[in-house]
Amino acid sequence: MSVRGQYIVDSCGRVRIFHGINAVQKGFPWYPVFPNPPLLDPSYMKNLSDWGFNVIRLGIMWAGTEPQEGVYNETYLSIMKTIVESAQNNGIYVILDMHQDVLSSQLAEYDGIPLWLYNKFPACVPDTCSILHLPTVSTCYNYSCPFSAGTVSGTNWALGYLTSECSYKFQQLYHNNNGAVVSWSMFWNKIARTFGSYSNVLGYELINEPWAGDVYKNPALLLPGVTGRLNLLPVYDKLNEAIRADDTESLLFYQPVTWGVVLNEVVAGTGFTRVPGGDQYRNLSVLAYHWYCFTISIDPANPTFAKTTCGVLGDSVFQSIRSDVKRTGGSSFLTEFGFDPTSPVDNQDNMFVLEKSDQYFQSWTVWGIDFLDGTGNVEDDIVLKFSRPYARAIAGKPISMFYDQDNTKCFTLTYILKASIQCHTEIYLPPMVYDSNKVVTLSSQLQWMPNSGDANVIDVYNISTLPIGEFATIK
């Protein structure tokens, strides 16, 4: 895969779209086991494929990979290879995600970076709190202000980012204190050497939800554009270099801070003026981002308020991301979103994201949903919310894609035929929605037939005697 004109494209030049899930084990054994998605179960992997999911964002955990400095856990990596191979056998791609939340078990619930590295960072000399219960200005800051490190957990885990220790230690990471970036680069080089030969490894996501850095020492880092320029992009350049030493073909997924995607400005946006490694890597770079509408929690009993505010904010995110990749080059990928699909208020935001993703031809991986109940049985009603028709390969220039999920169940795709593309368009049609009597209506330039390898996919071919460059529509 590579990137062309803001889209991920395959060797035929077809625009590729991915729908999938996240699978991250935040702690031992570091590979996903139930109640996380049970990826070692062949029947579960087959179900994912049948439901139309063609990508998994798989947590490749640094603490699991390198439990001791310079010592790699080959048993863990072998298990992860088994998962990648099982995905490959089912036509599913994999994004390897170095997942972290609040950096360390010393700050929250698990080790996003290995404990041996975290313990190499220098400690801060305790300072006193100001009258505002914030750290006073010093070379380092009292860890108890405004929250004490290690005291937040459960649903409040994200408050760990507000501890001064978290900010301080992230800055140590970014500044290569005690060779932190060197170790990080060696981790990614090991992953690239281990997995780069797999044709279904779509790429590597450098870090999940990076924090801004030492915002107490430099409050300007709270401006996401400043963080992107000063802290993230220089590190991403180094990680790109380490990966490209052994894998020159897979995509590189890179994230801004989470609040850097609502606006698109030099200061308020991502701060990225180019892709990691420079313009020569535009064809291999993907801006990864997350969308969780925070206004849902303000008034969860008011669906109108949530729908209105989430719609405004969500529109801004999709538009900002498109503007960003136009400026930097590369493509984009929504690697996390998702609220409780059993809640009407939460689920309306899920549906908003799915519809917007269709509108923007945006690939996605939903977070926190494995489609299984507490005993491991499939929840068909949840599957139906996310298993939707879509064009997973488009042999032309995309124009529009829409699925009327609530009413007619009609799916429509429009694109412009390209003579340079010799491969066919592929459309996934969920069997829970369409039976064998489905009706497919095509423009006169097209004809279709069932996919030989997947009963839930139809292949759409251009009729070569008709003109190329015209609109083609599929319903």
FENKA-V514474 format. One record per residue. PHI is phi in degrees with one decimal (NA if undefined). PSI is psi in whole degrees, -180 to 180 (NA if undefined). D_CENTER is the distance of its C-alpha to the mean C-alpha in Angstrom with 1 decimal. Layout:
BEGIN
phi:PHI psi:PSI d_center:D_CENTER
phi:PHI psi:PSI d_center:D_CENTER
END
This chain:
BEGIN
phi:NA psi:153 d_center:16.5
phi:-148.5 psi:-176 d_center:16.8
phi:-119.4 psi:135 d_center:16.2
phi:-146.2 psi:123 d_center:19.1
phi:57.6 psi:44 d_center:19.7
phi:77.2 psi:-2 d_center:16.1
phi:-113.9 psi:149 d_center:15.2
phi:-77.7 psi:129 d_center:14.0
phi:-127.7 psi:155 d_center:17.4
phi:-96.2 psi:-174 d_center:19.1
phi:-65.7 psi:-20 d_center:22.5
phi:-81.0 psi:-14 d_center:24.4
phi:92.5 psi:6 d_center:22.8
phi:-76.6 psi:141 d_center:21.2
phi:-69.6 psi:129 d_center:18.2
phi:-109.1 psi:138 d_center:15.5
phi:-122.9 psi:140 d_center:13.2
phi:-124.2 psi:133 d_center:10.8
phi:-121.1 psi:135 d_center:10.7
phi:-168.8 psi:-163 d_center:9.7
phi:-127.2 psi:167 d_center:9.2
phi:-98.8 psi:145 d_center:8.0
phi:-141.7 psi:101 d_center:11.0
phi:-133.8 psi:127 d_center:11.8
phi:-103.3 psi:109 d_center:15.5
phi:-90.2 psi:70 d_center:16.4
phi:140.3 psi:173 d_center:19.8
phi:-55.2 psi:139 d_center:22.3
phi:-86.6 psi:10 d_center:22.1
phi:77.7 psi:-10 d_center:18.5
phi:-111.1 psi:150 d_center:17.6
phi:-65.3 psi:126 d_center:16.7
phi:-132.4 psi:156 d_center:20.0
phi:-56.7 psi:136 d_center:21.1
phi:-84.9 psi:2 d_center:20.5
phi:-73.3 psi:167 d_center:16.9
phi:-53.4 psi:120 d_center:16.2
phi:-79.6 psi:77 d_center:19.2
phi:-71.5 psi:-13 d_center:17.9
phi:-82.9 psi:-4 d_center:21.3
phi:-90.3 psi:111 d_center:22.9
phi:-58.1 psi:-34 d_center:23.5
phi:-68.8 psi:-34 d_center:24.3
phi:-67.7 psi:-43 d_center:21.0
phi:-62.6 psi:-40 d_center:19.2
phi:-63.4 psi:-40 d_center:21.7
phi:-59.7 psi:-44 d_center:21.0
phi:-55.8 psi:-45 d_center:17.3
phi:-63.8 psi:-44 d_center:18.5
phi:-62.8 psi:-32 d_center:21.3
phi:-80.3 psi:-1 d_center:19.1
phi:93.1 psi:9 d_center:17.4
phi:-88.1 psi:122 d_center:14.1
phi:-117.1 psi:16 d_center:13.6
phi:-153.0 psi:147 d_center:10.4
phi:-127.1 psi:127 d_center:9.4
phi:-87.8 psi:104 d_center:6.6
phi:-103.6 psi:122 d_center:9.7
phi:-67.0 psi:114 d_center:10.7
phi:-102.6 psi:100 d_center:13.2
phi:-87.2 psi:128 d_center:15.2
phi:-62.6 psi:-42 d_center:17.5
phi:-64.5 psi:-32 d_center:20.2
phi:-76.5 psi:-33 d_center:20.3
phi:-76.0 psi:-42 d_center:20.5
phi:-130.9 psi:74 d_center:23.0
phi:-66.8 psi:-25 d_center:25.0
phi:-126.1 psi:149 d_center:27.8
phi:-57.2 psi:122 d_center:27.8
phi:77.5 psi:0 d_center:28.0
phi:-113.2 psi:114 d_center:28.2
phi:-98.2 psi:138 d_center:25.4
phi:-84.1 psi:93 d_center:25.2
phi:-68.0 psi:-27 d_center:25.7
phi:-64.3 psi:-46 d_center:26.0
phi:-60.2 psi:-47 d_center:22.4
phi:-64.5 psi:-34 d_center:21.2
phi:-64.7 psi:-41 d_center:23.4
phi:-65.3 psi:-41 d_center:21.9
phi:-64.6 psi:-35 d_center:18.4
phi:-65.0 psi:-37 d_center:20.0
phi:-60.5 psi:-41 d_center:21.5
phi:-64.9 psi:-45 d_center:18.3
phi:-61.6 psi:-41 d_center:17.0
phi:-67.7 psi:-39 d_center:20.4
phi:-63.7 psi:-41 d_center:20.4
phi:-61.7 psi:-44 d_center:17.2
phi:-59.4 psi:-41 d_center:19.0
phi:-65.1 psi:-19 d_center:22.1
phi:-109.2 psi:15 d_center:20.4
phi:70.6 psi:28 d_center:18.8
phi:-111.3 psi:132 d_center:15.2
phi:-85.6 psi:165 d_center:12.8
phi:-133.7 psi:133 d_center:10.8
phi:-105.0 psi:121 d_center:8.0
phi:-87.7 psi:117 d_center:9.8
phi:-113.7 psi:117 d_center:8.1
phi:-77.8 psi:92 d_center:11.0
phi:-85.1 psi:141 d_center:10.5
phi:-151.4 psi:154 d_center:13.0
phi:-142.6 psi:117 d_center:14.4
phi:62.6 psi:20 d_center:17.7
phi:75.3 psi:-50 d_center:18.1
phi:-148.9 psi:156 d_center:20.9
phi:-65.6 psi:-18 d_center:23.0
phi:-73.7 psi:-14 d_center:25.7
phi:-113.1 psi:-33 d_center:23.8
phi:-145.5 psi:-119 d_center:22.1
phi:-110.1 psi:-21 d_center:21.3
phi:-155.1 psi:171 d_center:20.0
phi:-92.3 psi:104 d_center:19.8
phi:-75.4 psi:-35 d_center:16.6
phi:-114.1 psi:155 d_center:18.9
phi:-60.4 psi:147 d_center:22.0
phi:-63.4 psi:-33 d_center:25.0
phi:-62.5 psi:-34 d_center:27.2
phi:-76.2 psi:-44 d_center:25.3
phi:-57.2 psi:-42 d_center:25.1
phi:-71.5 psi:-14 d_center:28.9
phi:-80.6 psi:-18 d_center:29.7
phi:-71.5 psi:141 d_center:28.7
phi:-66.8 psi:149 d_center:31.9
phi:-83.5 psi:159 d_center:32.7
phi:-91.7 psi:144 d_center:33.7
phi:-77.8 psi:125 d_center:37.2
phi:-56.2 psi:141 d_center:37.4
phi:-119.1 psi:-179 d_center:38.3
phi:-101.2 psi:159 d_center:39.6
phi:-88.3 psi:147 d_center:38.0
phi:-81.5 psi:177 d_center:39.1
phi:-65.1 psi:-22 d_center:40.6
phi:-87.4 psi:8 d_center:37.3
phi:61.9 psi:35 d_center:35.8
phi:-121.9 psi:157 d_center:33.6
phi:-61.3 psi:138 d_center:33.9
phi:-79.7 psi:158 d_center:36.8
phi:-66.6 psi:125 d_center:36.4
phi:-161.6 psi:-179 d_center:36.9
phi:-71.0 psi:-24 d_center:35.5
phi:-151.5 psi:176 d_center:33.5
phi:-132.9 psi:150 d_center:33.1
phi:-62.7 psi:123 d_center:34.1
phi:-66.4 psi:-15 d_center:31.3
phi:-85.2 psi:-2 d_center:32.7
phi:-117.0 psi:130 d_center:32.0
phi:-82.2 psi:-11 d_center:30.5
phi:-129.8 psi:151 d_center:29.1
phi:-88.0 psi:134 d_center:30.1
phi:-59.0 psi:138 d_center:27.6
phi:84.1 psi:2 d_center:27.0
phi:-101.1 psi:-2 d_center:28.4
phi:-110.2 psi:139 d_center:25.2
phi:-160.6 psi:-178 d_center:23.5
phi:61.3 psi:-138 d_center:22.5
phi:-68.8 psi:-15 d_center:21.2
phi:-97.7 psi:17 d_center:22.2
phi:-56.2 psi:-34 d_center:20.1
phi:-65.2 psi:-20 d_center:18.4
phi:-64.2 psi:-18 d_center:21.9
phi:-59.9 psi:-27 d_center:21.9
phi:-64.6 psi:-24 d_center:20.2
phi:-85.1 psi:-6 d_center:23.5
phi:-70.2 psi:143 d_center:25.7
phi:-66.6 psi:-28 d_center:27.3
phi:-65.6 psi:-41 d_center:26.8
phi:-60.7 psi:-48 d_center:23.0
phi:-59.9 psi:-44 d_center:23.3
phi:-63.6 psi:-45 d_center:26.0
phi:-71.8 psi:-34 d_center:24.3
phi:-61.5 psi:-39 d_center:21.0
phi:-65.5 psi:-37 d_center:23.5
phi:-61.1 psi:-40 d_center:25.2
phi:-62.2 psi:-51 d_center:22.0
phi:-65.2 psi:-32 d_center:21.4
phi:-87.4 psi:8 d_center:25.2
phi:63.0 psi:32 d_center:25.4
phi:-63.5 psi:132 d_center:27.9
phi:54.7 psi:34 d_center:29.5
phi:70.9 psi:29 d_center:27.4
phi:-61.8 psi:-46 d_center:24.0
phi:-68.9 psi:-33 d_center:22.2
phi:-62.2 psi:-46 d_center:24.4
phi:-63.4 psi:-42 d_center:23.4
phi:-61.1 psi:-43 d_center:19.7
phi:-64.2 psi:-40 d_center:20.3
phi:-66.0 psi:-36 d_center:22.4
phi:-59.5 psi:-50 d_center:19.7
phi:-68.2 psi:-33 d_center:17.3
phi:-65.2 psi:-39 d_center:20.4
phi:-62.6 psi:-43 d_center:21.2
phi:-64.8 psi:-43 d_center:17.8
phi:-63.8 psi:-40 d_center:18.2
phi:-67.1 psi:-32 d_center:21.8
phi:-80.1 psi:-38 d_center:21.1
phi:-114.8 psi:-7 d_center:18.4
phi:-63.6 psi:-21 d_center:18.8
phi:-83.1 psi:-10 d_center:21.5
phi:-79.1 psi:125 d_center:19.4
phi:-69.0 psi:-20 d_center:19.1
phi:-96.4 psi:3 d_center:16.1
phi:-79.3 psi:104 d_center:13.9
phi:-68.9 psi:-37 d_center:11.7
phi:171.1 psi:-170 d_center:10.8
phi:-125.4 psi:126 d_center:10.1
phi:-97.6 psi:114 d_center:7.7
phi:-61.0 psi:-41 d_center:10.7
phi:-162.9 psi:143 d_center:10.3
phi:-87.0 psi:129 d_center:8.4
phi:42.8 psi:65 d_center:9.9
phi:-63.1 psi:142 d_center:13.0
phi:-83.4 psi:163 d_center:16.2
phi:-69.6 psi:-29 d_center:18.6
phi:118.3 psi:-157 d_center:21.3
phi:-80.6 psi:83 d_center:24.9
phi:-73.4 psi:-16 d_center:25.1
phi:-79.3 psi:-34 d_center:28.5
phi:-80.2 psi:-35 d_center:30.1
phi:-133.4 psi:86 d_center:28.5
phi:-58.5 psi:-20 d_center:27.5
phi:-62.0 psi:-21 d_center:26.5
phi:-67.1 psi:-15 d_center:23.2
phi:-68.5 psi:-19 d_center:22.4
phi:-78.9 psi:114 d_center:22.2
phi:-59.5 psi:-32 d_center:18.6
phi:-65.3 psi:-34 d_center:20.0
phi:-68.0 psi:-45 d_center:22.4
phi:-60.7 psi:-46 d_center:19.8
phi:-58.6 psi:-40 d_center:17.7
phi:-77.5 psi:-43 d_center:21.0
phi:-87.3 psi:-40 d_center:22.8
phi:-104.9 psi:-45 d_center:20.4
phi:-82.3 psi:-52 d_center:17.0
phi:-61.1 psi:-42 d_center:17.9
phi:-60.5 psi:-37 d_center:20.9
phi:-70.6 psi:-43 d_center:19.1
phi:-60.7 psi:-34 d_center:16.3
phi:-59.1 psi:-44 d_center:19.3
phi:-66.1 psi:-42 d_center:20.7
phi:-68.0 psi:-38 d_center:17.7
phi:-59.7 psi:-43 d_center:17.4
phi:-60.8 psi:-41 d_center:21.1
phi:-66.2 psi:-41 d_center:20.9
phi:-68.2 psi:-44 d_center:18.4
phi:-69.1 psi:-15 d_center:20.5
phi:-63.2 psi:-26 d_center:23.6
phi:-128.7 psi:-11 d_center:22.8
phi:-141.6 psi:107 d_center:20.1
phi:-101.9 psi:9 d_center:20.7
phi:-121.0 psi:-33 d_center:18.8
phi:-71.1 psi:158 d_center:15.2
phi:-80.1 psi:152 d_center:12.5
phi:-111.9 psi:123 d_center:11.4
phi:-103.6 psi:127 d_center:8.0
phi:-132.7 psi:141 d_center:9.2
phi:-112.8 psi:147 d_center:8.7
phi:-85.8 psi:-179 d_center:11.7
phi:-65.9 psi:155 d_center:13.1
phi:-62.7 psi:-29 d_center:11.9
phi:-92.2 psi:12 d_center:15.1
phi:-97.0 psi:17 d_center:15.0
phi:-118.5 psi:-5 d_center:13.6
phi:-76.3 psi:-37 d_center:16.4
phi:-116.5 psi:162 d_center:19.0
phi:-126.3 psi:80 d_center:19.3
phi:-136.8 psi:164 d_center:22.1
phi:-60.2 psi:-39 d_center:22.9
phi:-93.6 psi:-43 d_center:23.2
phi:-87.1 psi:-14 d_center:21.1
phi:-91.0 psi:-154 d_center:18.1
phi:-69.0 psi:-28 d_center:15.7
phi:85.9 psi:-3 d_center:18.8
phi:-87.5 psi:119 d_center:17.5
phi:-99.4 psi:-6 d_center:20.4
phi:-158.1 psi:173 d_center:19.3
phi:-85.2 psi:160 d_center:16.6
phi:-57.3 psi:133 d_center:16.8
phi:90.3 psi:-12 d_center:20.0
phi:101.2 psi:177 d_center:21.5
phi:-61.6 psi:-23 d_center:22.0
phi:-67.2 psi:-11 d_center:22.8
phi:-108.0 psi:15 d_center:19.1
phi:-57.2 psi:-36 d_center:18.1
phi:-78.8 psi:1 d_center:18.0
phi:-131.0 psi:16 d_center:15.5
phi:-119.2 psi:140 d_center:13.0
phi:-134.8 psi:123 d_center:9.8
phi:-77.6 psi:113 d_center:9.0
phi:-93.3 psi:143 d_center:5.4
phi:-150.2 psi:164 d_center:6.2
phi:-124.4 psi:152 d_center:6.8
phi:-139.0 psi:112 d_center:10.0
phi:-129.0 psi:116 d_center:12.6
phi:-75.6 psi:109 d_center:16.1
phi:-71.8 psi:-19 d_center:18.3
phi:-72.2 psi:-14 d_center:21.5
phi:-60.2 psi:-38 d_center:21.4
phi:-77.6 psi:-13 d_center:22.6
phi:-70.0 psi:-45 d_center:25.4
phi:-143.4 psi:74 d_center:27.3
phi:-63.0 psi:-16 d_center:25.8
phi:-90.3 psi:0 d_center:29.0
phi:-115.6 psi:91 d_center:28.9
phi:-64.1 psi:-31 d_center:26.8
phi:-66.5 psi:-44 d_center:28.2
phi:-61.1 psi:-47 d_center:27.2
phi:-63.3 psi:-44 d_center:23.6
phi:-63.4 psi:-42 d_center:23.4
phi:-68.3 psi:-51 d_center:25.0
phi:-68.9 psi:-42 d_center:23.2
phi:-66.2 psi:-34 d_center:19.7
phi:-64.5 psi:-44 d_center:20.6
phi:-65.2 psi:-49 d_center:21.8
phi:-66.2 psi:-42 d_center:18.9
phi:-63.1 psi:-43 d_center:16.3
phi:-56.4 psi:-43 d_center:18.3
phi:-62.7 psi:-40 d_center:18.3
phi:-63.5 psi:-51 d_center:14.5
phi:-61.5 psi:-40 d_center:14.2
phi:-68.9 psi:-40 d_center:17.4
phi:-65.4 psi:-42 d_center:16.5
phi:-63.0 psi:-43 d_center:13.3
phi:-60.8 psi:-43 d_center:15.6
phi:-64.0 psi:-39 d_center:18.3
phi:-60.5 psi:-50 d_center:16.3
phi:-72.6 psi:-24 d_center:15.5
phi:-65.1 psi:-36 d_center:19.1
phi:-76.5 psi:-45 d_center:20.3
phi:-90.9 psi:-22 d_center:18.4
phi:86.2 psi:173 d_center:17.8
phi:87.7 psi:-174 d_center:14.8
phi:-118.9 psi:-171 d_center:12.3
phi:-138.0 psi:160 d_center:9.2
phi:-155.2 psi:125 d_center:5.9
phi:-83.4 psi:95 d_center:5.0
phi:-87.6 psi:-7 d_center:1.7
phi:-150.5 psi:138 d_center:5.0
phi:-166.4 psi:172 d_center:8.6
phi:130.4 psi:125 d_center:11.8
phi:-118.2 psi:178 d_center:15.3
phi:-59.2 psi:112 d_center:18.2
phi:-71.8 psi:-10 d_center:19.0
phi:-87.3 psi:-11 d_center:22.6
phi:-94.2 psi:124 d_center:23.2
phi:-57.0 psi:-40 d_center:24.4
phi:-69.1 psi:-46 d_center:23.3
phi:-63.3 psi:-43 d_center:19.8
phi:-69.2 psi:-25 d_center:19.4
phi:-65.7 psi:-28 d_center:20.6
phi:-74.0 psi:-37 d_center:17.4
phi:-56.5 psi:-47 d_center:15.4
phi:-65.5 psi:-37 d_center:17.7
phi:-59.1 psi:-46 d_center:17.4
phi:-64.0 psi:-43 d_center:13.7
phi:-62.5 psi:-43 d_center:14.3
phi:-68.3 psi:-42 d_center:17.4
phi:-64.9 psi:-38 d_center:15.9
phi:-62.9 psi:-40 d_center:13.2
phi:-60.7 psi:-45 d_center:16.2
phi:-59.4 psi:-39 d_center:18.1
phi:-97.3 psi:6 d_center:15.8
phi:51.9 psi:45 d_center:14.9
phi:-95.5 psi:125 d_center:11.2
phi:-74.3 psi:153 d_center:8.9
phi:-151.1 psi:156 d_center:6.7
phi:-131.1 psi:121 d_center:6.0
phi:-79.5 psi:147 d_center:8.3
phi:-101.6 psi:142 d_center:9.0
phi:75.5 psi:14 d_center:12.5
phi:-128.8 psi:118 d_center:14.1
phi:-113.5 psi:-2 d_center:15.7
phi:69.3 psi:22 d_center:18.5
phi:-123.2 psi:146 d_center:21.2
phi:-84.0 psi:-174 d_center:23.9
phi:-64.6 psi:-17 d_center:25.3
phi:-105.5 psi:4 d_center:27.4
phi:92.6 psi:6 d_center:24.9
phi:-84.9 psi:147 d_center:26.1
phi:-68.7 psi:133 d_center:23.9
phi:-97.6 psi:93 d_center:23.6
phi:-59.0 psi:-36 d_center:24.2
phi:-66.3 psi:-32 d_center:24.1
phi:-75.3 psi:-41 d_center:20.4
phi:-55.3 psi:-44 d_center:19.6
phi:-61.3 psi:-26 d_center:21.4
phi:-73.9 psi:-26 d_center:19.2
phi:-117.5 psi:-19 d_center:16.1
phi:-83.2 psi:106 d_center:17.9
phi:-137.5 psi:154 d_center:18.8
phi:-66.8 psi:142 d_center:20.4
phi:-163.7 psi:159 d_center:18.5
phi:-87.2 psi:110 d_center:19.3
phi:-85.1 psi:-13 d_center:17.2
phi:-149.7 psi:127 d_center:19.3
phi:-119.9 psi:119 d_center:21.5
phi:-88.3 psi:60 d_center:24.6
phi:169.2 psi:-168 d_center:25.1
phi:-89.7 psi:119 d_center:23.9
phi:-65.3 psi:138 d_center:21.8
phi:-116.4 psi:-52 d_center:23.8
phi:-155.7 psi:151 d_center:22.8
phi:-146.1 psi:129 d_center:21.2
phi:-147.4 psi:139 d_center:22.1
phi:-127.2 psi:120 d_center:22.5
phi:-85.5 psi:80 d_center:25.2
phi:-69.2 psi:-34 d_center:23.9
phi:-83.0 psi:-23 d_center:26.4
phi:-122.4 psi:-87 d_center:29.6
phi:-80.3 psi:-18 d_center:30.4
phi:65.0 psi:18 d_center:27.3
phi:-80.0 psi:134 d_center:27.8
phi:-111.5 psi:134 d_center:25.1
phi:-131.0 psi:132 d_center:25.8
phi:-128.2 psi:132 d_center:24.4
phi:-127.0 psi:134 d_center:26.1
phi:-150.6 psi:165 d_center:25.8
phi:-100.0 psi:127 d_center:28.2
phi:-64.5 psi:142 d_center:29.6
phi:-123.8 psi:128 d_center:29.5
phi:-67.3 psi:-26 d_center:32.3
phi:-74.2 psi:-13 d_center:30.4
phi:-99.6 psi:116 d_center:28.0
phi:-95.7 psi:-7 d_center:30.0
phi:-93.6 psi:168 d_center:27.5
phi:-94.2 psi:162 d_center:27.0
phi:-79.5 psi:143 d_center:24.5
phi:-121.2 psi:131 d_center:22.9
phi:-126.2 psi:126 d_center:22.3
phi:-86.0 psi:133 d_center:21.1
phi:-124.9 psi:110 d_center:23.5
phi:-63.6 psi:130 d_center:23.0
phi:-67.0 psi:-20 d_center:26.2
phi:-71.1 psi:-18 d_center:26.1
phi:-106.5 psi:-43 d_center:26.6
phi:-117.6 psi:130 d_center:28.7
phi:-94.4 psi:-171 d_center:31.6
phi:-67.7 psi:-13 d_center:33.6
phi:-94.9 psi:16 d_center:35.5
phi:-58.0 psi:148 d_center:32.6
phi:-107.7 psi:124 d_center:33.9
phi:-113.3 psi:121 d_center:32.1
phi:-110.5 psi:128 d_center:33.5
phi:-123.9 psi:155 d_center:33.1
phi:-63.7 psi:160 d_center:34.4
phi:-64.5 psi:-18 d_center:37.5
phi:-77.7 psi:-6 d_center:35.7
phi:-121.7 psi:157 d_center:33.6
phi:-144.1 psi:156 d_center:34.3
phi:-132.7 psi:161 d_center:32.1
phi:-155.0 psi:158 d_center:32.4
phi:-62.6 psi:145 d_center:30.6
phi:-68.9 psi:135 d_center:28.1
phi:-70.8 psi:-23 d_center:30.0
phi:-106.5 psi:-12 d_center:27.3
phi:-143.3 psi:113 d_center:25.5
phi:-65.4 psi:-16 d_center:27.8
phi:-95.8 psi:9 d_center:25.0
phi:-123.6 psi:138 d_center:24.4
phi:-111.1 psi:144 d_center:26.9
phi:-102.6 psi:131 d_center:27.5
phi:-114.9 psi:125 d_center:28.8
phi:-112.2 psi:145 d_center:31.1
phi:-77.6 psi:140 d_center:32.7
phi:-85.6 psi:112 d_center:36.5
phi:-61.9 psi:-24 d_center:37.5
phi:-78.7 psi:-10 d_center:40.9
phi:-97.2 psi:159 d_center:39.3
phi:-66.6 psi:141 d_center:38.1
phi:-91.9 psi:151 d_center:34.7
phi:100.2 psi:1 d_center:33.1
phi:-96.8 psi:161 d_center:33.7
phi:-69.8 psi:140 d_center:31.3
phi:-122.3 psi:135 d_center:30.4
phi:-126.7 psi:138 d_center:29.6
phi:-124.0 psi:132 d_center:28.6
phi:-128.9 psi:NA d_center:29.2
END
